[in-house]
Amino acid sequence: MQYTYKPSGVCSREMIIDIENGVIKHVKIIGGCAGNTVGLSRMVEGNKIEDVINKLKGIPCGTKGTSCPDQLARALEEIQKQIS
């Protein structure tokens, strides 16, 4: 199933996440630093939602208090609530 998330406090504008049976199948991050967002997307694909949340939640970007990885973790938390 495909989910869309609007991140807050970061350069990226949208995250489109495909989940199947609790596993991340595909992530597309629109906006942000292209190399970092593409790399992040590829690294999380094939992993379980909870594993990615545990690894990425709380990562800051400079003094922002959040980051694209942290926002992805927050998106996955929302998705996890919806599918539970």
C-alpha positions as CSV (number, residue, x, y, z in Angstrom):
1,M,0.0,0.0,0.0
2,Q,1.2,3.5,-0.8
3,Y,1.4,6.3,1.8
4,T,2.2,10.0,1.4
5,Y,3.8,12.1,4.2
6,K,4.5,15.8,4.3
7,P,7.7,16.4,6.3
8,S,8.1,19.4,8.5
9,G,11.2,21.4,9.3
10,V,13.4,19.9,6.5
11,C,14.2,20.7,2.9
12,S,12.2,17.7,1.5
13,R,8.6,18.4,0.6
14,E,7.0,15.0,0.3
15,M,7.7,11.3,1.1
16,I,5.9,8.6,-0.8
17,I,6.3,5.2,0.9
18,D,5.2,1.8,-0.4
19,I,4.7,-0.8,2.4
20,E,3.9,-4.5,2.0
21,N,3.4,-6.8,5.1
22,G,5.3,-4.4,7.4
23,V,8.3,-4.2,5.0
24,I,9.3,-1.0,3.1
25,K,9.2,-1.8,-0.6
26,H,10.0,1.7,-2.0
27,V,10.6,5.2,-0.9
28,K,10.6,8.4,-3.0
29,I,11.6,11.6,-1.3
30,I,10.8,14.8,-3.2
31,G,13.0,17.8,-2.5
32,G,16.0,17.9,-0.2
33,C,19.5,16.9,-1.0
34,A,19.2,14.5,-3.9
35,G,22.2,12.3,-3.2
36,N,21.2,12.0,0.5
37,T,17.5,11.3,-0.1
38,V,18.1,8.8,-2.9
39,G,20.7,7.0,-0.7
40,L,18.4,7.0,2.3
41,S,15.6,5.6,0.2
42,R,17.7,2.8,-1.1
43,M,19.1,1.9,2.3
44,V,15.7,1.5,3.9
45,E,14.0,-0.5,1.2
46,G,13.6,-4.1,2.1
47,N,13.7,-3.4,5.8
48,K,10.9,-3.8,8.4
49,I,9.2,-0.6,9.5
50,E,10.2,-0.9,13.2
51,D,13.9,-1.5,12.4
52,V,14.1,1.7,10.3
53,I,12.2,3.7,13.0
54,N,14.7,2.5,15.6
55,K,17.7,3.5,13.4
56,L,16.5,6.8,12.1
57,K,14.4,8.4,14.8
58,G,16.0,11.5,16.5
59,I,18.7,12.1,13.9
60,P,19.2,15.9,13.7
61,C,20.3,18.0,10.7
62,G,22.4,20.9,12.0
63,T,20.4,22.9,14.5
64,K,17.0,22.0,13.0
65,G,16.2,19.4,15.6
66,T,15.0,17.0,12.9
67,S,16.2,15.7,9.5
68,C,15.0,13.8,6.5
69,P,15.9,10.5,8.2
70,D,14.0,11.6,11.4
71,Q,11.0,12.7,9.3
72,L,11.0,9.3,7.5
73,A,10.9,7.6,10.9
74,R,8.0,9.8,11.9
75,A,6.2,9.0,8.7
76,L,6.8,5.3,9.4
77,E,5.4,5.7,12.9
78,E,2.2,7.1,11.5
79,I,1.9,4.3,8.9
80,Q,2.5,1.7,11.6
81,K,-0.4,3.1,13.6
82,Q,-2.6,3.0,10.6
83,I,-1.8,-0.6,9.7
84,S,-1.9,-2.0,13.3
